[in-house]
Amino acid sequence: MSIWVDADACPKVIKEILFRAADRAAIPVILVANRLLWTPSSPNISALQVADGFDVADSEIVKKLQAGDLVITADIPLAAEVIEKGGQALDPRGELHAPDTIQAKLTMRDFMETLRASGIETGGPPALTQRNRQLFAKHLDHYLTSFMAQQEEKK
C-alpha cells in the first residue's frame, strides 16, 4: 500500500503530518505535482514531477494507484476516480470520501462550477483549522493502523 498526494495544492502542515507518518509506519508516501517539490531525506518519501497541463498529476496518480492505496486530495473528480479504482480518498481537511456520497459531492461541485462560470462569486474554502488537522490525522492514523495490521498478518 502507498499514500499518493495530489501535492500541488496540499497544505504544508498536511505534508508534514504525512512525512512523520511515512517514517513511523514505513509506508511509501509519493507527492505528485507539476513542479519540483522538496521532500525530506527518507526512503519512504518521494516526489514525482509530471508535465504541466490540466489534470496531468491527477491522471498519473490514477494510473499508478493500486486498490487499497490512499490518495490525499481536495479534488472531488480525482477522489471519485480513486474510489472507483478501489482506493481511498482523504481530503486535507479531514473528510474521508466514501463511495455512497461521492456522487452527491460531484454534483455539488459541478453546480458550484456552473455558478462561478455565470459570474456568481462563490468564495473560496475557509482557512485550514486545528479541527481539520486533527480530523485528517485521525483518518490517517486509522488507515495506517489497518496497514500495519495487514503487515503483521503477512509475517
C-alpha positions as CSV (number, residue, x, y, z in Angstrom):
1,M,0.0,0.0,0.0
2,S,1.1,3.6,-0.7
3,I,-0.1,7.1,0.0
4,W,-0.3,9.3,-3.0
5,V,-0.5,13.1,-2.5
6,D,-2.0,15.5,-5.0
7,A,0.7,17.8,-3.9
8,D,0.2,21.0,-6.0
9,A,-2.4,22.3,-3.5
10,C,-1.7,20.2,-0.4
11,P,-1.1,22.4,2.6
12,K,2.4,22.3,4.1
13,V,1.2,21.3,7.5
14,I,-0.6,18.2,6.0
15,K,2.6,17.2,4.1
16,E,4.5,17.4,7.4
17,I,2.0,15.1,9.1
18,L,2.4,12.7,6.1
19,F,6.2,12.8,6.3
20,R,6.1,11.8,10.0
21,A,3.6,9.1,9.3
22,A,5.7,7.7,6.4
23,D,8.7,7.1,8.6
24,R,6.7,5.9,11.6
25,A,4.7,3.3,9.6
26,A,7.4,2.6,6.9
27,I,4.8,3.2,4.2
28,P,5.6,4.9,0.9
29,V,4.4,8.5,0.5
30,I,4.6,9.8,-3.0
31,L,4.0,13.5,-3.7
32,V,2.8,14.1,-7.3
33,A,3.0,17.6,-8.8
34,N,3.8,19.5,-11.9
35,R,6.7,21.3,-10.2
36,L,9.7,20.1,-8.4
37,L,8.9,19.6,-4.7
38,W,11.2,19.4,-1.7
39,T,11.0,16.2,0.4
40,P,12.9,15.2,3.5
41,S,15.6,12.6,3.1
42,S,13.8,9.3,3.8
43,P,13.5,6.0,2.0
44,N,9.7,6.2,2.4
45,I,9.1,9.6,0.9
46,S,9.5,10.6,-2.8
47,A,8.3,13.2,-5.2
48,L,7.1,12.6,-8.8
49,Q,7.2,15.6,-11.1
50,V,4.8,15.4,-14.0
51,A,4.5,17.7,-17.1
52,D,2.5,20.9,-16.9
53,G,-1.1,20.6,-18.0
54,F,-4.7,20.3,-16.8
55,D,-5.1,17.2,-14.6
56,V,-1.8,15.6,-15.6
57,A,-0.9,15.0,-11.9
58,D,-4.4,13.5,-11.3
59,S,-4.0,11.2,-14.3
60,E,-0.6,10.0,-13.1
61,I,-2.0,9.2,-9.7
62,V,-4.9,7.2,-11.1
63,K,-2.6,5.4,-13.5
64,K,-0.2,4.3,-10.7
65,L,-2.8,3.7,-8.0
66,Q,-3.4,0.2,-6.6
67,A,-6.5,-0.9,-4.8
68,G,-6.2,-0.2,-1.1
69,D,-3.9,2.9,-1.7
70,L,-4.8,6.2,0.0
71,V,-4.9,9.4,-2.0
72,I,-4.7,12.8,-0.3
73,T,-6.6,15.3,-2.5
74,A,-9.2,18.1,-2.3
75,D,-10.1,17.4,-5.9
76,I,-13.5,15.8,-6.0
77,P,-13.3,14.3,-9.5
78,L,-9.9,12.7,-8.6
79,A,-11.4,11.4,-5.4
80,A,-14.2,9.8,-7.4
81,E,-11.8,8.1,-9.8
82,V,-9.7,6.9,-6.8
83,I,-12.8,5.3,-5.2
84,E,-13.9,3.8,-8.5
85,K,-10.5,2.1,-8.8
86,G,-10.6,0.7,-5.2
87,G,-8.5,3.3,-3.4
88,Q,-9.4,5.6,-0.6
89,A,-9.5,9.4,-0.8
90,L,-8.9,11.7,2.1
91,D,-9.3,15.5,1.8
92,P,-6.6,17.5,3.5
93,R,-9.4,19.0,5.7
94,G,-10.0,15.5,7.1
95,E,-13.0,14.4,5.1
96,L,-12.8,10.8,4.1
97,H,-14.7,10.4,0.8
98,A,-17.0,7.4,0.6
99,P,-18.5,5.5,-2.3
100,D,-22.0,6.3,-1.2
101,T,-21.5,10.1,-1.0
102,I,-19.0,10.9,-3.8
103,Q,-21.7,11.3,-6.5
104,A,-23.5,13.9,-4.5
105,K,-20.3,15.8,-4.0
106,L,-19.5,15.6,-7.7
107,T,-23.0,17.0,-8.4
108,M,-22.5,19.9,-5.9
109,R,-19.0,20.6,-7.3
110,D,-20.5,20.8,-10.9
111,F,-23.3,23.1,-9.7
112,M,-20.8,25.5,-8.0
113,E,-18.7,25.5,-11.1
114,T,-21.8,26.5,-13.2
115,L,-22.4,29.3,-10.7
116,R,-18.8,30.6,-11.0
117,A,-18.9,30.3,-14.8
118,S,-22.0,32.5,-14.8
119,G,-20.2,35.2,-12.8
120,I,-21.6,34.5,-9.3
121,E,-18.9,34.8,-6.6
122,T,-19.0,31.6,-4.5
123,G,-15.9,32.4,-2.4
124,G,-13.0,30.0,-1.7
125,P,-12.6,27.5,1.1
126,P,-12.0,28.7,4.6
127,A,-8.6,28.5,6.2
128,L,-7.4,25.1,7.4
129,T,-8.3,24.9,11.1
130,Q,-6.8,22.9,14.0
131,R,-10.0,20.8,13.9
132,N,-9.3,20.0,10.2
133,R,-5.8,18.9,11.0
134,Q,-7.0,16.7,13.9
135,L,-9.6,15.1,11.7
136,F,-7.1,14.5,9.0
137,A,-4.6,12.9,11.4
138,K,-7.4,10.7,12.9
139,H,-8.3,9.3,9.5
140,L,-4.7,8.9,8.5
141,D,-4.0,7.1,11.8
142,H,-6.9,4.7,11.1
143,Y,-5.5,3.9,7.6
144,L,-2.0,3.3,9.0
145,T,-3.3,1.1,11.8
146,S,-5.0,-1.0,9.2
147,F,-1.9,-1.1,7.0
148,M,0.3,-2.1,9.9
149,A,-2.2,-4.9,10.9
150,Q,-2.0,-6.3,7.4
151,Q,1.8,-6.2,7.5
152,E,1.7,-8.2,10.8
153,E,-0.7,-10.8,9.2
154,K,1.8,-11.4,6.4
155,K,4.6,-12.3,8.8
